């Protein structure tokens, strides 16, 4: 037995031994995402590319949870960790079943290029629904929980390897991503674009980081000394591996024009810390070494990190030694996971307006269901998804709730996009109904990754943020019938629902809710579940309120720097009950080096049990350059009618920092405003606040 084959030795020793036995060609072969077998050493082939954004993706049947932006709308880190644990159960079961069948193909490995923790800074970005929203703090907390659930807690083995992407300063435009330079100030870099990555590295010990396609301040992200060497490995002590986005290495010479050849691009990336190439460009590393652009020692460093990850996953050990290898195949799409998908979808739903019409009665005589998203599975699946034989569309969920004698009239009413030709049938049905449920909004056909959103008018991005015109026309015609109008909105980003806010009786935002989406929506509409989701993004009234898409300066963007009135603020969400806040306790003065403890009593003052999302916002009153406010703590609690609970939240000292223009950070000293409530201060969210001095 060679040392690398001995599972009782330290991984560093095993890795060094295995790498020392490889030829240069063999080492380089392991640095591409399709790594071939090295038969003479007993190294099996391995495909690094796998996805599990909201369930194991692209590998057949799997539990499909709500899209990432919907998971963020739950504001429930415990739930997110449970969801990620379920995903990693299915991932392990799929992997080992595939290996037993001799299948080592793409999407059956254990290295998952998830989660996407880029900041959703502009509502036009087509991939924003893959993220956890616009807030660095919320993104970090949701992201840490997801990584912890995915990677497991075994002291010796990773359950799966998570990957924080796309590092860094990446959020569109999609059409320009292969050549775009995201110019960002040191202050915005440290205050907005890096905190979630830092949290994943230092708290969750994420195994992998993926570089972005774009440049940041002139450096290609997948070959950036600043990002990969100085910050990621130098400042944060990251000891995992870095992977390029797919095709990003060839972008360095083909589109960024930083280098002239594949050899130069590959060498630049490896020397600065990118270990794995999703693509083919690293084949040029053989010539790059011959040309003296990098050394064989540089190659050994990179491939050593990759082999170490595979060893942490137990891929070189007898499966009997790896506890996760025994997870049975029947865990995939099991009843427990289907129930969890429904719970996650219910928790994600945000009630934006309700004049009292909701919840609906099951005993209505007739209901009109219309709209392009009512009967399609597109809006359940989103992107980077698995498939499932038990998808529940929204109309199916509604039909499952109503009494046997209730008529449900259905017609599409209007196309997803484009011009509607005739509203006759939906209006005829509306005239026969007690209430109209219009299921409208966006679809992965309208927003998504470059090349994926077939009906996008911006290469995956949106050029405007309005509800598609044909759908709004449908709503206006339905309203004119005089019947109550409930608008259910699907989508992964902010929509300017100005007309609906003024005219609809209720608005429910349901995101892309996964396989149990229809059941969850019906649970909310008919009162079997009290909605408590909160917006992870700001809903603007107009695209004119948002700066230029290509401008990465944060001024005027997101709740932290937007100074006008939004349609719906970040953190907003209604309930079927009401909550009151009292007895706020914060020390009048606290040392700057210590955490800030916030205690408050919360009472359910209504007649319905429900969840409340308690949010703590901090404003640095003595800095003119600080954000308007920053979310710095939150928790989701459940209260029965009349129940009061004291909630204590702690804001760590490292979350109470002031960022200078040069990017340096120091403890806030001086006055800070602390606001606690079910939303942002000033948004009628039951908030209470005090001013505290940090000394």
PyMOL commands that set and color helices and strands:
alter all, ss='L'
color gray80, all
select helices_A, chain A and resi 3-5+11-20+24-29+39-41+68-73+77-100+128-130+136-151+174-176+186-193+195-202+221-223+225-235+248-254+262-272+281-290+296-312+319-321+323-326+329-331+335-348+378-381+394-399+424-431+469-479+498-503+517-525+543-545+558-561+653-655
alter helices_A, ss='H'
color red, helices_A
select strands_A, chain A and resi 34-35+46-47+163-167+181-182+208-211+215-216+219-220+241-243+350-354+366-370+407-411+435-441+484-490+506-511+579-585+589-590+596-604+610-620+630-639+644-651+657-659+665-667+670-677+688-694
alter strands_A, ss='S'
color yellow, strands_A
deselect
rebuild
show_as cartoon
